[in-house]
Amino acid sequence: MGILDIVPAGVVSGKDVYKVFDYARENHFAIPAFNVTTSSVANAALEAARDSKSPVILQLSQGGAAYFAGKGLANDKQQASIAGATAAAHYIRSVAPSYGVPVILHSDHCAKKLLPWFDGMLAADEEHFAKTGEPLFSSHMLDLSEEPKEENIKICVEYLKRMAKIGIWLEMEIGITGGEEDGVNNEHVHNSALYTQPEDIWDIYKAFSEITPNFSIAAAFGNVHGVYKPGNVVLRPELLKMHQDYVRDQLKTNKENPVFLVFHGGSGSEKQEIYTAVDNGVIKMNVDTDTQFAYLEGIRDFILNKKDYLMTQVGNPEGPDKPNKKQYDPRVWVREGEKTMSKRCQIAFDDLKSSNKL
Ligand SMILES: [Zn+2]
């Protein structure tokens, strides 16, 4: 039984999001989440998902959403981030069915100071739900990991109650993930804070599961955002098993992995680390840094190889009257970036074992 026997192609929401993650958990694979900044990037990821026969998660960060709407827009009240996230969501909803894969439409890290962005997206979700019976997004992330645990849980619970009414999944973060993401810099945090404790996971699980089963937790296990020199931080995905064991004991269940876990800061990870994380209940892994570089590679190589065809509109090594339109048309050189990014996405599907799951 493939995933398309359980949920339809296109953007899924409500119970279907649970079904997709539950299917991944039961079949021991994780779904990569690619960050979207333009329609071209979204298309490259969707094309890769279609070719790998995998479900896919497309996500907008606060900065990526503002970029989607246009860097020329003011964003002092998160208005560009709200407009861009909403626009990207409508765009992805429109084209996703054509690619024939289930798509989870998600918004990435939202720290406390960015909550106005979250509020704007949630208002758009509620409006969309009133019209169609479905929220605009499948899922949102709240990242209050910089706040004390009690406050983190309290704010998440408030939002989760509202989100549960319209069937939106919540991803939350606990513990500190190193590195820098959207202006929050944790590069100097002491190492012990980089590993979440099982008791913390249980406190979250207990509070959230009273409201809805539709949530996941990004726990810190030495993860780092962005790519750093290997060896600087020790990734310990085996620690995730402690969380599952602890929650299983509390629930007195025999479910192997009762908690849906998310892997942040996974760029540059070893394959074995990924497999261990997936075996311990990771059902989503963020991939951004590596796909950014891959998108550049195709464009970079095209520009370098075709340099003599790109300096003027007319005239190249084949003759002074030869036109260069076939080289400078953005559909040609941007497409090269889409191709190399798409290839990198396919590697992510294979690494997470989500290929051939339709
Ligand atoms: Zn994170």
Boltz pocket constraint, residues with backbone or C-beta under 6 A from the ligand:
constraints:
  - pocket:
      binder: B
      contacts: [[A, 109], [A, 143], [A, 173], [A, 177], [A, 218], [A, 264], [A, 265]]
      max_distance: 6.0
